[in-house]
Amino acid sequence: MRPVWWIPLLLVVFLLGVFLAEPLMNGINAVSGSELFSTRSSLRQELRIAKESRDVLRDRLKSEQDGLARLAAEIQARDFARLTRESLLGAATEAGDKRVLLRPAESEMLLRPMDRDSAALGAVRSLFNRKVKDILDGSRRILGEKVGRLNLELKEINTDLHERNLLLSEKLNELEEYRSRLEAQKNYIGELEGIRTDLQSAVTDLETRIENGQLKVSFQGDILFASGSHRLRDPGKRLLDSVFPVLLQQADKVDIFVAGHTDNVPIRPDARDRYASNWELSTYRAIEVVKHLTNKGLNPQHLTAAGYGEYKPVTDNSTAAGRQRNRRVELFLIPQVIRRQ
């Protein structure tokens, strides 16, 4: 059995990447001076700033409304009749006689004081009240327009905050889903390592490797098949039978992808009536392995066969040893959690 010292190292690097991903993105954002990466802390900071802006606008709107309400109350509370009487009876001649000023001062048209209930005083009071009413109506109109603009601004701010909240919620959900996937990946990598140990215990010289979240098991084609044939040899059947109990034990947890490979030597003329090319030969060999495993009892729903011919070699075909390594059948044990995702 070959040493597997690099597996713990990969696990350590993987775990460090999980825990240091967000601090590393924050560091890159700080060095670059811009938001190259959206992290949970940056999204929370944006939400906090948006909420502070909304609160400032609300306070400003409330202050404006309170000031206008106080102004309206002061105007309403004034004694307009008293102001009218004082303005009309406040002028006096040099002799001490009071005069009523009905026109601008430069007109010099002065009348003697009139009784409180006189028609002229009532007309002046009515005119004055209409002026005040016009002022109040104008103030209310201006106040209404200003309040309307502030309400529109507040509505736009609330809409923007709602959109930011939705975006933040989506980002947080994505982060949580990513963390869940990392946790699931860590769990099934541990399970694959256990399956790999069981397979190597069953066949000591079996070539196995965990890559891309899958367990790859490689069988030499010369053990499984005779040259130029896709029929399993007896040694190949015994080899598959030796690993079958381990595969059967994991049947409900993994899907098995069987891939056939050949070297680059063309098909012999006497075999071309069965195999037009190495593609056909490699595919038939993969199907033969699938049939043998299903006949032994594996669920065919979890098995897939494919042939790659000579187009995915693991080494150079220029030597006999290299061509022998390239003639192989590979089983990929894929945890069903990956397929579902």
Residue frames as qw, qx, qy, qz and C-alpha x, y, z in Angstrom:
[[0.000, 0.889, 0.457, 0.000, 0.00, 0.00, 0.00],
 [0.417, 0.451, -0.023, 0.789, 1.41, 3.41, -0.97],
 [0.228, -0.343, -0.483, 0.773, 1.66, 6.15, 1.71],
 [0.004, 0.745, 0.539, 0.392, -1.22, 8.60, 1.83],
 [0.390, -0.381, -0.321, 0.775, 0.48, 11.39, 3.76],
 [0.040, 0.111, 0.248, 0.962, -0.90, 14.00, 1.38],
 [0.306, -0.572, -0.681, -0.340, -4.54, 13.29, 2.32],
 [0.404, -0.682, -0.436, 0.426, -4.35, 14.83, 5.86],
 [0.279, -0.247, 0.115, 0.921, -2.48, 17.77, 4.30],
 [0.086, -0.327, -0.566, -0.752, -5.31, 18.35, 1.81],
 [0.383, -0.671, -0.633, -0.037, -7.89, 18.15, 4.62],
 [0.404, -0.542, -0.241, 0.696, -5.95, 20.73, 6.68],
 [0.137, -0.051, 0.316, 0.937, -5.67, 23.08, 3.65],
 [0.207, -0.488, -0.679, -0.508, -9.37, 22.62, 2.94],
 [0.409, -0.700, -0.543, 0.217, -10.43, 23.42, 6.54],
 [0.333, -0.402, -0.041, 0.852, -8.12, 26.47, 6.63],
 [0.028, 0.184, 0.494, 0.849, -9.74, 27.71, 3.42],
 [0.299, -0.632, -0.678, -0.227, -13.23, 27.34, 4.97],
 [0.433, -0.722, -0.382, 0.381, -12.41, 29.29, 8.13],
 [0.346, -0.446, 0.113, 0.817, -10.18, 31.94, 6.52],
 [0.316, 0.489, 0.603, 0.545, -12.29, 32.70, 3.44],
 [0.075, -0.917, -0.365, -0.143, -14.25, 35.65, 4.89],
 [0.434, -0.780, 0.096, 0.440, -11.24, 37.26, 6.75],
 [0.519, -0.075, 0.497, 0.691, -9.21, 36.92, 3.54],
 [0.210, 0.663, 0.538, 0.477, -11.93, 38.67, 1.48],
 [0.254, -0.939, -0.205, 0.108, -12.16, 41.45, 4.11],
 [0.540, -0.538, 0.266, 0.590, -8.38, 41.89, 3.92],
 [0.431, 0.239, 0.553, 0.672, -8.44, 42.12, 0.12],
 [0.017, 0.858, 0.444, 0.258, -11.24, 44.72, 0.29],
 [0.403, -0.861, -0.037, 0.308, -9.23, 46.75, 2.85],
 [0.538, -0.311, 0.402, 0.672, -6.01, 46.67, 0.76],
 [0.320, 0.381, 0.597, 0.629, -7.73, 47.50, -2.54],
 [0.054, 0.230, 0.205, -0.950, -9.88, 50.24, -1.00],
 [0.546, 0.062, -0.315, -0.774, -12.97, 48.95, -2.79],
 [0.736, -0.050, 0.533, -0.415, -15.62, 46.26, -2.32],
 [0.312, 0.361, -0.794, -0.377, -14.15, 43.53, -4.55],
 [0.340, -0.173, -0.924, 0.001, -15.93, 40.89, -2.46],
 [0.529, -0.480, -0.066, -0.697, -19.29, 41.11, -0.72],
 [0.346, 0.016, -0.862, 0.371, -18.98, 39.69, 2.79],
 [0.377, -0.649, -0.661, 0.002, -21.45, 39.42, 5.60],
 [0.367, -0.537, -0.274, 0.708, -19.79, 42.26, 7.55],
 [0.098, -0.066, 0.300, 0.947, -19.81, 44.65, 4.53],
 [0.246, -0.456, -0.677, -0.523, -23.48, 43.94, 3.83],
 [0.412, -0.662, -0.565, 0.269, -24.38, 44.57, 7.46],
 [0.297, -0.361, -0.050, 0.883, -22.43, 47.86, 7.35],
 [0.052, -0.182, -0.492, -0.850, -24.38, 49.00, 4.24],
 [0.363, -0.589, -0.687, -0.224, -27.68, 48.12, 5.94],
 [0.417, -0.579, -0.409, 0.570, -26.69, 50.05, 9.09],
 [0.172, -0.180, 0.154, 0.956, -25.76, 53.18, 7.05],
 [0.183, -0.350, -0.621, -0.677, -29.05, 53.00, 5.11],
 [0.416, -0.641, -0.642, 0.067, -31.04, 52.74, 8.35],
 [0.351, -0.462, -0.216, 0.785, -29.19, 55.74, 9.83],
 [0.027, 0.043, 0.367, 0.929, -30.01, 57.81, 6.70],
 [0.312, -0.512, -0.690, -0.407, -33.66, 56.85, 6.98],
 [0.435, -0.619, -0.531, 0.381, -33.77, 57.83, 10.67],
 [0.249, -0.271, 0.006, 0.930, -32.17, 61.24, 9.91],
 [0.132, -0.224, -0.510, -0.820, -34.78, 61.97, 7.23],
 [0.407, -0.584, -0.692, -0.120, -37.59, 60.92, 9.54],
 [0.395, -0.534, -0.366, 0.652, -36.31, 63.21, 12.29],
 [0.119, -0.104, 0.212, 0.964, -36.04, 66.09, 9.81],
 [0.254, -0.398, -0.646, -0.599, -39.57, 65.52, 8.56],
 [0.443, -0.621, -0.624, 0.170, -40.94, 65.42, 12.10],
 [0.331, -0.394, -0.173, 0.840, -39.08, 68.62, 12.99],
 [0.034, -0.097, -0.397, -0.912, -40.50, 70.41, 9.93],
 [0.365, -0.509, -0.689, -0.363, -44.03, 69.21, 10.72],
 [0.443, -0.575, -0.516, 0.455, -43.74, 70.29, 14.37],
 [0.222, -0.244, 0.009, 0.944, -42.51, 73.78, 13.37],
 [0.178, -0.232, -0.510, -0.809, -45.33, 74.31, 10.88],
 [0.433, -0.563, -0.701, -0.072, -47.87, 73.07, 13.42],
 [0.370, -0.498, -0.364, 0.695, -46.58, 75.57, 15.98],
 [0.062, -0.056, 0.235, 0.968, -46.78, 78.39, 13.42],
 [0.308, -0.402, -0.644, -0.574, -50.36, 77.53, 12.55],
 [0.462, -0.581, -0.629, 0.229, -51.30, 77.37, 16.25],
 [0.287, -0.346, -0.174, 0.876, -49.74, 80.77, 16.92],
 [0.093, -0.110, -0.389, -0.910, -51.61, 82.37, 14.02],
 [0.412, -0.483, -0.697, -0.332, -54.90, 80.80, 15.08],
 [0.478, -0.509, -0.565, 0.441, -54.40, 81.89, 18.70],
 [0.196, 0.008, -0.043, 0.980, -53.99, 85.56, 17.94],
 [0.146, 0.672, 0.581, -0.436, -56.82, 87.96, 18.78],
 [0.344, 0.308, 0.475, 0.749, -57.50, 89.33, 15.29],
 [0.118, -0.862, -0.435, -0.231, -60.30, 91.60, 16.54],
 [0.477, -0.783, -0.036, 0.399, -57.91, 93.18, 19.07],
 [0.511, -0.159, 0.379, 0.755, -55.22, 93.63, 16.41],
 [0.194, 0.591, 0.544, 0.563, -57.77, 95.21, 14.06],
 [0.255, -0.914, -0.315, -0.016, -59.03, 97.66, 16.71],
 [0.533, -0.635, 0.115, 0.546, -55.53, 98.66, 17.77],
 [0.463, 0.052, 0.462, 0.755, -54.44, 99.22, 14.19],
 [0.071, 0.684, 0.523, 0.503, -57.53, 101.29, 13.37],
 [0.344, -0.901, -0.234, -0.121, -57.75, 103.35, 16.58],
 [0.741, -0.359, -0.055, 0.565, -54.06, 103.68, 17.28],
 [0.394, 0.339, 0.162, 0.839, -53.47, 106.79, 15.14],
 [0.196, -0.802, -0.430, 0.365, -54.04, 110.26, 16.69],
 [0.316, 0.831, 0.101, 0.447, -53.82, 113.90, 15.61],
 [0.377, 0.298, -0.387, 0.787, -51.55, 116.47, 17.13],
 [0.380, -0.441, 0.113, -0.805, -54.51, 117.79, 19.10],
 [0.260, -0.150, 0.857, -0.419, -55.06, 114.38, 20.62],
 [0.766, 0.244, 0.140, -0.579, -58.06, 113.44, 18.49],
 [0.530, -0.119, 0.819, 0.184, -57.93, 109.82, 17.35],
 [0.520, 0.493, -0.302, -0.628, -58.30, 109.13, 13.67],
 [0.848, 0.102, 0.519, -0.035, -59.15, 106.03, 11.68],
 [0.007, 0.572, -0.616, -0.542, -56.62, 105.27, 8.92],
 [0.810, 0.334, 0.424, -0.229, -58.46, 103.68, 5.98],
 [0.736, 0.660, -0.069, 0.135, -55.88, 104.39, 3.26],
 [0.763, 0.069, -0.180, 0.617, -52.10, 104.50, 3.10],
 [0.379, -0.642, -0.239, 0.621, -50.54, 107.26, 5.17],
 [0.252, -0.120, 0.307, 0.910, -49.53, 109.32, 2.15],
 [0.039, -0.560, -0.659, -0.500, -53.19, 109.77, 1.16],
 [0.027, 0.035, -0.377, 0.925, -53.79, 111.75, 4.39],
 [0.539, -0.349, -0.404, -0.652, -57.44, 110.66, 4.35],
 [0.131, 0.020, -0.818, 0.559, -58.29, 110.37, 8.05],
 [0.495, -0.501, -0.473, -0.530, -61.69, 109.65, 9.56],
 [0.383, -0.504, 0.460, -0.623, -62.85, 110.02, 13.11],
 [0.062, -0.104, 0.975, -0.187, -63.05, 106.90, 15.23],
 [0.619, -0.156, -0.426, -0.640, -66.10, 104.82, 14.64],
 [0.720, -0.334, 0.402, -0.457, -68.03, 102.67, 17.00],
 [0.317, -0.292, 0.900, 0.067, -67.02, 99.06, 17.38],
 [0.509, 0.343, 0.783, -0.099, -70.25, 97.85, 15.81],
 [0.356, 0.676, -0.098, -0.637, -70.25, 100.27, 12.89],
 [0.877, 0.440, 0.186, -0.058, -70.51, 98.86, 9.35],
 [0.406, 0.816, -0.400, 0.094, -67.13, 100.35, 8.34],
 [0.294, -0.582, 0.730, -0.202, -65.30, 98.64, 11.19],
 [0.827, 0.052, 0.527, -0.187, -67.06, 95.38, 10.37],
 [0.764, 0.642, -0.049, -0.027, -66.03, 95.67, 6.74],
 [0.159, 0.773, -0.592, 0.160, -62.40, 96.31, 7.74],
 [0.556, -0.367, 0.707, -0.236, -62.49, 93.39, 10.17],
 [0.882, 0.292, 0.336, -0.154, -63.97, 91.15, 7.51],
 [0.599, 0.749, -0.277, 0.047, -61.33, 92.21, 5.00],
 [0.112, -0.684, 0.688, -0.216, -58.58, 91.63, 7.53],
 [0.731, -0.151, 0.624, -0.231, -59.94, 88.19, 8.40],
 [0.860, 0.495, 0.095, -0.083, -60.09, 87.28, 4.72],
 [0.341, 0.785, -0.501, 0.128, -56.44, 88.32, 4.35],
 [0.373, -0.496, 0.743, -0.252, -55.45, 86.21, 7.33],
 [0.859, 0.136, 0.444, -0.216, -57.46, 83.30, 5.97],
 [0.722, 0.667, -0.183, -0.013, -55.69, 83.63, 2.63],
 [0.060, 0.715, -0.667, 0.202, -52.34, 83.62, 4.46],
 [0.616, -0.256, 0.691, -0.279, -53.35, 80.53, 6.46],
 [0.884, 0.371, 0.231, -0.167, -54.63, 78.77, 3.35],
 [0.534, 0.745, -0.393, 0.066, -51.38, 79.58, 1.52],
 [0.199, -0.596, 0.736, -0.253, -49.36, 78.35, 4.49],
 [0.782, -0.033, 0.568, -0.255, -51.37, 75.13, 4.62],
 [0.822, 0.561, -0.017, -0.095, -50.93, 74.64, 0.89],
 [0.299, 0.742, -0.576, 0.166, -47.17, 75.20, 1.12],
 [0.448, -0.419, 0.725, -0.313, -47.02, 72.93, 4.17],
 [0.881, 0.187, 0.359, -0.244, -49.00, 70.24, 2.33],
 [0.712, 0.655, -0.253, 0.011, -46.70, 70.40, -0.69],
 [0.063, 0.679, -0.685, 0.255, -43.62, 70.21, 1.51],
 [0.642, -0.226, 0.657, -0.323, -45.02, 67.32, 3.52],
 [0.891, 0.392, 0.124, -0.193, -45.93, 65.58, 0.26],
 [0.521, 0.700, -0.477, 0.106, -42.36, 65.95, -1.04],
 [0.206, -0.533, 0.751, -0.332, -40.94, 64.69, 2.25],
 [0.807, 0.000, 0.493, -0.324, -43.34, 61.74, 2.23],
 [0.826, 0.542, -0.126, -0.085, -42.30, 60.92, -1.35],
 [0.256, 0.682, -0.647, 0.227, -38.63, 61.05, -0.34],
 [0.488, -0.348, 0.703, -0.384, -39.37, 58.86, 2.65],
 [0.902, 0.230, 0.244, -0.272, -41.22, 56.38, 0.42],
 [0.673, 0.634, -0.377, 0.052, -38.25, 56.22, -1.94],
 [0.045, -0.593, 0.732, -0.333, -35.92, 55.65, 1.00],
 [0.715, -0.131, 0.572, -0.380, -38.16, 52.86, 2.33],
 [0.888, 0.430, -0.014, -0.164, -38.26, 51.27, -1.13],
 [0.440, 0.673, -0.565, 0.184, -34.48, 51.44, -1.37],
 [0.325, -0.454, 0.730, -0.395, -34.13, 49.96, 2.12],
 [0.871, 0.079, 0.350, -0.335, -36.54, 47.18, 1.22],
 [0.800, 0.546, -0.249, -0.008, -34.49, 46.33, -1.88],
 [0.167, 0.643, -0.676, 0.318, -31.28, 46.41, 0.16],
 [0.603, -0.288, 0.613, -0.422, -32.85, 44.14, 2.76],
 [0.931, 0.274, 0.117, -0.212, -33.87, 41.68, 0.06],
 [0.606, 0.641, -0.446, 0.152, -30.38, 41.74, -1.42],
 [0.140, -0.566, 0.702, -0.408, -28.82, 41.28, 2.00],
 [0.802, -0.100, 0.451, -0.380, -31.18, 38.40, 2.74],
 [0.891, 0.433, -0.116, -0.070, -30.23, 36.72, -0.55],
 [0.360, 0.661, -0.594, 0.285, -26.51, 37.16, 0.20],
 [0.411, -0.430, 0.670, -0.443, -26.93, 35.74, 3.69],
 [0.913, 0.106, 0.265, -0.292, -28.89, 32.79, 2.29],
 [0.750, 0.567, -0.333, 0.067, -26.15, 32.18, -0.27],
 [0.057, 0.617, -0.687, 0.379, -23.50, 32.27, 2.46],
 [0.658, -0.237, 0.569, -0.432, -25.51, 29.86, 4.59],
 [0.932, 0.309, 0.056, -0.181, -26.06, 27.51, 1.64],
 [0.532, 0.650, -0.509, 0.189, -22.34, 27.65, 0.80],
 [0.228, -0.512, 0.710, -0.426, -21.47, 26.83, 4.41],
 [0.843, -0.025, 0.396, -0.363, -23.91, 23.91, 4.38],
 [0.855, 0.481, -0.190, -0.042, -22.38, 22.58, 1.16],
 [0.243, 0.649, -0.652, 0.308, -18.90, 22.82, 2.68],
 [0.515, -0.342, 0.650, -0.442, -20.06, 20.91, 5.74],
 [0.920, 0.201, 0.206, -0.266, -21.72, 18.25, 3.58],
 [0.671, 0.620, -0.399, 0.078, -18.59, 18.01, 1.43],
 [0.060, -0.587, 0.725, -0.357, -16.43, 17.52, 4.50],
 [0.729, -0.141, 0.538, -0.399, -18.73, 14.75, 5.72],
 [0.929, 0.323, 0.112, -0.139, -18.89, 12.77, 2.47],
 [0.432, 0.692, -0.560, 0.146, -15.13, 13.14, 1.88],
 [0.342, -0.441, 0.748, -0.360, -14.70, 11.38, 5.22],
 [0.855, 0.126, 0.394, -0.312, -17.12, 8.68, 4.06],
 [0.759, 0.603, -0.242, -0.054, -15.21, 8.24, 0.79],
 [0.091, 0.653, -0.714, 0.236, -11.99, 7.82, 2.72],
 [0.622, -0.201, 0.672, -0.348, -13.63, 5.00, 4.68],
 [0.885, 0.392, 0.150, -0.202, -14.78, 3.31, 1.44],
 [0.488, 0.725, -0.482, 0.062, -11.28, 3.67, 0.02],
 [0.233, -0.513, 0.776, -0.283, -9.81, 1.96, 3.06],
 [0.793, 0.052, 0.521, -0.311, -12.30, -0.91, 2.75],
 [0.804, 0.575, -0.088, -0.123, -11.49, -1.40, -0.96],
 [0.300, 0.694, -0.633, 0.164, -7.76, -1.45, -0.33],
 [0.495, -0.336, 0.732, -0.327, -8.31, -3.99, 2.43],
 [0.871, 0.270, 0.329, -0.246, -10.19, -6.19, -0.05],
 [0.821, 0.466, 0.063, 0.323, -7.56, -5.82, -2.83],
 [0.571, -0.626, 0.031, 0.531, -4.16, -4.72, -1.60],
 [0.408, -0.151, 0.403, 0.805, -2.71, -3.56, -4.95],
 [0.228, 0.759, 0.585, 0.173, -5.84, -1.68, -6.06],
 [0.280, 0.105, 0.048, 0.953, -5.22, 1.86, -7.36],
 [0.136, -0.797, -0.588, -0.003, -7.60, 4.32, -5.63],
 [0.272, 0.047, -0.074, 0.958, -7.72, 8.10, -5.37],
 [0.016, 0.777, 0.559, -0.287, -10.12, 10.78, -4.05],
 [0.224, -0.083, 0.255, 0.937, -10.41, 13.71, -6.46],
 [0.262, -0.179, -0.306, -0.897, -13.11, 16.33, -7.11],
 [0.571, -0.130, 0.403, -0.704, -15.25, 14.88, -4.33],
 [0.919, 0.162, -0.170, -0.316, -15.28, 11.43, -5.95],
 [0.604, -0.441, 0.659, 0.077, -13.52, 8.14, -5.24],
 [0.658, 0.556, -0.405, -0.307, -11.79, 6.75, -8.35],
 [0.744, -0.271, 0.610, 0.021, -10.95, 3.03, -8.47],
 [0.463, 0.646, -0.479, -0.373, -8.76, 1.95, -11.41],
 [0.872, -0.061, 0.486, 0.005, -8.51, -1.63, -12.76],
 [0.104, -0.468, 0.686, 0.548, -5.87, -2.69, -15.26],
 [0.732, 0.353, -0.117, -0.571, -7.59, -3.64, -18.50],
 [0.462, 0.378, -0.795, -0.111, -5.28, -6.59, -19.15],
 [0.132, -0.056, 0.894, -0.424, -6.52, -8.25, -15.95],
 [0.543, 0.319, 0.440, -0.640, -10.18, -7.77, -16.82],
 [0.756, 0.571, 0.101, -0.304, -10.12, -8.41, -20.58],
 [0.749, 0.007, 0.462, 0.474, -8.14, -10.24, -23.24],
 [0.134, -0.375, 0.326, 0.857, -6.51, -8.15, -25.96],
 [0.229, 0.038, -0.553, -0.800, -9.06, -6.86, -28.49],
 [0.371, -0.389, -0.823, -0.182, -12.04, -8.28, -26.57],
 [0.318, -0.450, 0.173, -0.816, -14.71, -6.96, -24.24],
 [0.834, -0.310, -0.416, -0.190, -15.48, -10.30, -22.57],
 [0.427, -0.744, 0.422, -0.293, -14.48, -10.47, -18.90],
 [0.551, 0.302, -0.764, 0.149, -11.73, -12.94, -18.10],
 [0.740, -0.450, -0.499, 0.040, -11.98, -15.17, -15.05],
 [0.502, -0.147, -0.352, 0.776, -9.27, -13.21, -13.17],
 [0.071, -0.265, -0.083, -0.958, -11.20, -10.02, -13.95],
 [0.604, -0.488, -0.446, -0.444, -14.42, -11.50, -12.60],
 [0.704, -0.367, -0.482, 0.370, -12.65, -12.57, -9.41],
 [0.307, 0.046, -0.179, 0.933, -11.19, -9.07, -9.04],
 [0.321, -0.373, -0.205, -0.846, -14.61, -7.45, -9.41],
 [0.715, -0.440, -0.519, -0.164, -16.13, -10.02, -7.04],
 [0.589, -0.170, -0.473, 0.632, -13.54, -9.13, -4.41],
 [0.056, 0.009, -0.162, 0.985, -14.61, -5.47, -4.33],
 [0.334, -0.423, -0.607, -0.584, -18.32, -6.17, -4.85],
 [0.461, -0.563, -0.641, 0.242, -19.21, -6.51, -1.10],
 [0.258, -0.354, -0.178, 0.881, -17.83, -3.01, -0.45],
 [0.121, -0.090, -0.410, -0.900, -19.76, -1.59, -3.42],
 [0.401, -0.470, -0.730, -0.291, -22.95, -3.34, -2.33],
 [0.395, -0.501, -0.544, 0.545, -22.60, -1.91, 1.19],
 [0.086, -0.397, -0.031, 0.913, -22.53, 1.64, -0.28],
 [0.172, 0.361, 0.758, 0.515, -25.22, 1.04, -2.94],
 [0.085, -0.825, -0.558, -0.035, -27.76, 3.38, -1.34],
 [0.322, -0.799, -0.044, 0.506, -25.22, 6.19, -0.79],
 [0.163, -0.531, 0.486, 0.675, -23.25, 6.45, -4.04],
 [0.775, 0.585, 0.062, -0.230, -23.73, 6.35, -7.80],
 [0.642, -0.317, 0.560, 0.416, -21.14, 4.34, -9.73],
 [0.522, 0.785, -0.146, -0.301, -19.83, 5.66, -13.05],
 [0.804, -0.133, 0.489, 0.311, -17.85, 3.07, -15.06],
 [0.341, 0.850, -0.245, -0.318, -15.43, 4.44, -17.68],
 [0.910, 0.071, 0.308, 0.269, -13.57, 2.30, -20.23],
 [0.068, 0.881, -0.356, -0.305, -10.20, 3.37, -21.72],
 [0.934, 0.226, 0.145, 0.235, -7.84, 1.93, -24.34],
 [0.451, -0.446, 0.321, 0.703, -4.38, 2.69, -25.69],
 [0.352, 0.681, -0.146, -0.625, -3.86, 4.28, -29.12],
 [0.194, -0.172, 0.892, 0.370, -3.24, 1.04, -30.98],
 [0.558, 0.128, -0.279, -0.771, -5.86, 0.67, -33.76],
 [0.830, 0.004, 0.424, -0.363, -8.33, -2.20, -33.75],
 [0.343, -0.224, 0.843, 0.348, -6.98, -5.35, -35.42],
 [0.379, 0.154, -0.525, -0.746, -8.46, -6.03, -38.87],
 [0.353, -0.162, -0.911, -0.142, -9.99, -9.32, -37.71],
 [0.144, -0.452, -0.713, 0.516, -11.90, -7.52, -34.92],
 [0.069, 0.111, -0.091, -0.987, -13.20, -4.54, -36.88],
 [0.362, -0.331, -0.694, -0.526, -16.46, -6.29, -37.62],
 [0.484, -0.579, -0.625, 0.200, -17.19, -6.07, -33.85],
 [0.316, -0.759, -0.150, 0.548, -15.47, -2.80, -32.94],
 [0.503, 0.802, 0.164, 0.277, -15.24, -0.03, -35.50],
 [0.245, 0.709, -0.340, 0.567, -12.79, 1.88, -33.27],
 [0.355, 0.042, -0.718, 0.598, -11.32, 2.01, -29.78],
 [0.377, -0.183, 0.184, -0.889, -14.40, 4.01, -28.75],
 [0.817, -0.119, -0.329, -0.459, -16.65, 1.01, -29.32],
 [0.692, 0.055, -0.667, 0.272, -14.21, -1.34, -27.58],
 [0.125, 0.143, -0.559, 0.807, -13.89, 0.88, -24.49],
 [0.542, -0.165, 0.046, -0.823, -17.66, 1.37, -24.30],
 [0.835, -0.071, -0.483, -0.254, -18.40, -2.35, -24.58],
 [0.529, 0.084, -0.687, 0.491, -15.88, -3.04, -21.82],
 [0.161, -0.153, 0.409, -0.885, -17.53, -0.49, -19.51],
 [0.728, -0.112, -0.160, -0.658, -20.96, -2.01, -20.27],
 [0.752, 0.029, -0.658, 0.034, -19.59, -5.50, -19.54],
 [0.245, 0.088, -0.664, 0.702, -18.42, -4.38, -16.08],
 [0.434, -0.108, 0.180, -0.876, -21.83, -2.77, -15.41],
 [0.797, -0.048, -0.419, -0.432, -23.63, -5.95, -16.44],
 [0.601, 0.046, -0.736, 0.308, -21.44, -8.07, -14.18],
 [0.021, 0.076, -0.549, 0.832, -22.10, -5.81, -11.18],
 [0.595, -0.070, 0.004, -0.801, -25.85, -5.72, -11.82],
 [0.781, -0.001, -0.591, -0.202, -25.94, -9.50, -12.18],
 [0.414, 0.051, -0.732, 0.538, -24.26, -9.70, -8.79],
 [0.281, -0.641, -0.684, 0.206, -27.02, -7.58, -7.27],
 [0.165, -0.281, -0.097, 0.940, -26.25, -3.85, -7.64],
 [0.338, 0.729, 0.479, -0.352, -29.17, -1.56, -8.49],
 [0.538, 0.329, 0.432, 0.645, -28.84, -0.58, -12.20],
 [0.015, 0.943, 0.285, 0.169, -30.38, 2.82, -11.42],
 [0.395, -0.872, 0.197, 0.211, -27.12, 3.78, -9.71],
 [0.660, -0.195, 0.524, 0.501, -24.81, 2.56, -12.52],
 [0.461, 0.840, -0.039, -0.285, -23.63, 4.38, -15.66],
 [0.775, -0.064, 0.430, 0.458, -21.26, 3.19, -18.42],
 [0.344, 0.912, -0.085, -0.208, -19.20, 5.27, -20.85],
 [0.856, 0.051, 0.222, 0.464, -16.26, 4.73, -23.19],
 [0.045, -0.918, 0.146, 0.365, -13.45, 7.23, -23.80],
 [0.823, 0.537, -0.074, 0.171, -11.35, 5.19, -26.22],
 [0.750, 0.054, -0.135, 0.645, -7.75, 6.39, -26.40],
 [0.155, 0.725, 0.116, 0.661, -8.55, 10.05, -25.69],
 [0.444, -0.812, 0.167, -0.340, -7.97, 10.24, -21.93],
 [0.807, 0.147, -0.474, 0.320, -4.61, 8.56, -21.36],
 [0.599, -0.798, -0.009, 0.074, -2.92, 8.69, -17.98],
 [0.488, -0.581, 0.453, 0.468, 0.56, 8.44, -19.49],
 [0.277, 0.599, -0.509, -0.553, 2.42, 8.41, -22.82],
 [0.924, 0.211, 0.236, -0.214, 1.48, 5.69, -25.31],
 [0.443, 0.737, -0.502, -0.089, 4.97, 5.60, -26.79],
 [0.028, 0.397, -0.898, 0.188, 6.10, 2.70, -24.57],
 [0.525, -0.190, -0.805, -0.200, 4.62, -0.71, -23.87],
 [0.266, -0.291, -0.708, 0.586, 4.39, 0.07, -20.15],
 [0.174, 0.186, 0.109, -0.961, 2.58, 3.31, -20.88],
 [0.505, -0.044, -0.551, -0.663, 0.08, 1.62, -23.20],
 [0.448, -0.231, -0.855, 0.124, -0.55, -1.03, -20.53],
 [0.082, -0.292, -0.530, 0.792, -1.40, 1.67, -17.97],
 [0.314, 0.147, -0.154, -0.925, -3.74, 3.39, -20.41],
 [0.542, -0.159, -0.722, -0.399, -5.69, 0.16, -21.00],
 [0.048, -0.047, -0.742, 0.668, -7.89, 0.42, -17.92],
 [0.336, -0.613, -0.592, -0.400, -11.40, 0.53, -16.51],
 [0.087, 0.154, -0.455, 0.873, -12.20, 3.15, -13.87],
 [0.328, -0.640, -0.691, -0.068, -15.04, 3.15, -11.33],
 [0.020, 0.334, -0.201, 0.921, -16.06, 6.55, -9.97],
 [0.310, -0.531, -0.760, 0.210, -18.00, 6.37, -6.70],
 [0.017, -0.383, -0.067, -0.921, -19.99, 9.62, -6.58],
 [0.021, 0.295, 0.736, -0.609, -21.88, 10.40, -3.33],
 [0.072, 0.620, 0.716, 0.313, -25.54, 10.93, -4.16],
 [0.162, -0.800, -0.287, 0.501, -25.50, 14.25, -2.27],
 [0.184, -0.380, 0.402, 0.813, -23.41, 15.66, -5.15],
 [0.072, 0.286, 0.792, 0.535, -25.84, 14.38, -7.78],
 [0.083, -0.756, -0.639, 0.111, -28.82, 15.86, -5.91],
 [0.173, -0.729, -0.051, 0.660, -27.13, 19.26, -5.64]]
